[in-house]
Amino acid sequence: MNEVFFNCSPPKLGDFLSTAMRAMPGDQAAFFTAGSKPEGLVRDQLALHVHENTDLIAAREWLHRIDLAVLSEQEPLVLIELKAWAHLNALSEKKLMNSDPKHGIAGAFLSDAEKLRKISLDFLKKTQKQPKLFAVNVFFAVGVLDQNVPNEGVVKYAREHRKALQEVGSLVLLCDTGLGKAKSFFETHGETSVHALSAGVTWGIDVRLDALVIEIEASK
């Protein structure tokens, strides 16, 4: 599986990530996702899959706090930044296009892209080589309804999930519509691919995880 990272692309990385997430039972992933934002869960599953299924090194919080670096010996092949958003966030034009890195999908992506490009340029100057750069946006949805909410505070963003479901009508439509809007934005910034990561049930609530993988051009 080393070849995935020596010749990496959004579809290859996304497929590898989907396989990594399938190693965790869907109901376990649902439990973690419903209770907290899942970027750490996804990153750790991806790193473990690299560690167990390749001869490469998976380094979390690497050097300049890169979320995940995949290294061949000491040479970085791939650098990845991850962010987690609810599918419902992409339905809001204000949230999707907000330029604030802390509050907007666009702002967070552009900030990560700038960070990765700067680090990549540093490596080019030192080694005449550049790692490939990727942003992984993890989207999660929790099927919260009035009749199935556990004790208050157990499900993160329960009120927002419930409101979005009431407006859109179904979890599938909510997820697919959100992914479509997010993909339309990200495709303007580089090659993008969409991947299903996990689906499961916790506390009787359906939970879904998807990812958008975007390659960031190092020289832009």
GUNU-972108 format. One record per residue (C-alpha): residue number from 1; x, y, z. Coordinates in steps of 0.5 Angstrom, whole numbers, plus 500, padded with zeros to 3 digits. Each point is the difference from the previous one (the first is absolute). Layout:
BEGIN
NUM;X;Y;Z
...
***
This chain:
BEGIN
1;500;500;500
2;506;505;500
3;498;502;493
4;494;503;502
5;505;506;503
6;506;500;495
7;495;501;495
8;494;503;504
9;493;503;498
10;494;502;503
11;496;494;497
12;506;495;503
13;501;504;506
14;492;500;501
15;499;492;499
16;506;499;505
17;497;504;505
18;493;497;499
19;503;493;501
20;504;502;506
21;493;503;503
22;497;493;498
23;504;497;505
24;496;503;505
25;493;497;501
26;495;505;498
27;497;501;507
28;506;501;503
29;502;506;495
30;492;502;501
31;501;501;508
32;507;504;499
33;497;504;495
34;493;502;503
35;504;502;507
36;506;504;497
37;502;503;493
38;504;494;497
39;506;503;496
40;504;497;506
41;497;493;499
42;501;500;492
43;507;502;501
44;502;495;505
45;496;495;496
46;504;502;493
47;507;500;504
48;499;493;503
49;498;497;493
50;506;503;497
51;504;497;506
52;497;493;499
53;500;500;493
54;506;503;497
55;507;501;501
56;500;507;501
57;499;505;506
58;494;503;503
59;502;506;504
60;494;504;503
61;501;507;502
62;507;500;496
63;505;506;501
64;496;506;498
65;493;497;503
66;498;497;494
67;494;495;501
68;503;494;497
69;507;499;496
70;501;494;496
71;508;499;500
72;505;495;496
73;506;500;505
74;500;508;501
75;497;502;494
76;493;502;500
77;496;498;494
78;493;502;502
79;498;506;505
80;493;500;502
81;495;505;504
82;494;497;503
83;493;504;502
84;494;498;502
85;493;503;498
86;493;498;501
87;497;499;493
88;495;505;502
89;505;505;500
90;501;500;493
91;493;501;498
92;501;507;503
93;503;505;495
94;502;504;506
95;504;495;503
96;503;497;494
97;503;506;497
98;502;503;507
99;507;503;499
100;501;499;508
101;504;494;501
102;497;498;506
103;493;501;498
104;500;499;492
105;501;494;496
106;503;504;495
107;504;504;505
108;503;494;503
109;502;496;494
110;503;506;497
111;504;501;506
112;502;493;500
113;502;500;493
114;505;506;501
115;503;497;506
116;501;494;496
117;503;503;494
118;505;504;505
119;503;494;503
120;500;497;493
121;504;505;497
122;505;500;506
123;501;492;498
124;501;502;493
125;506;505;502
126;503;495;504
127;499;494;496
128;498;502;493
129;494;495;502
130;493;502;502
131;495;495;503
132;493;500;498
133;495;504;504
134;493;498;501
135;494;503;504
136;495;495;503
137;493;503;502
138;496;495;504
139;493;501;500
140;495;497;505
141;493;499;501
142;496;498;506
143;492;498;499
144;498;503;507
145;492;501;500
146;496;502;506
147;499;493;502
148;507;497;500
149;504;505;504
150;504;498;506
151;501;504;506
152;502;507;498
153;507;501;498
154;501;493;498
155;500;501;492
156;504;506;498
157;496;505;496
158;494;496;501
159;495;507;499
160;504;501;494
161;499;493;497
162;493;500;502
163;498;507;497
164;504;498;493
165;496;493;500
166;493;504;501
167;502;504;494
168;503;495;495
169;496;494;502
170;504;494;500
171;507;499;502
172;502;497;493
173;498;507;497
174;503;504;505
175;507;496;499
176;500;500;492
177;498;507;500
178;505;503;504
179;505;496;497
180;498;502;493
181;501;508;502
182;506;498;504
183;503;497;494
184;498;505;495
185;504;505;504
186;506;496;501
187;501;498;493
188;501;507;498
189;507;499;504
190;503;494;498
191;498;492;498
192;495;498;505
193;497;493;502
194;494;498;504
195;500;494;504
196;495;496;505
197;504;499;507
198;495;497;505
199;493;499;501
200;497;497;507
201;495;501;506
202;501;502;507
203;495;501;505
204;495;498;495
205;502;506;495
206;503;499;493
207;507;504;499
208;504;501;494
209;507;502;498
210;502;502;493
211;507;503;498
212;502;505;494
213;507;499;498
214;503;506;497
215;507;501;497
216;503;506;501
217;505;503;495
218;507;501;503
219;502;506;495
220;493;504;500
***
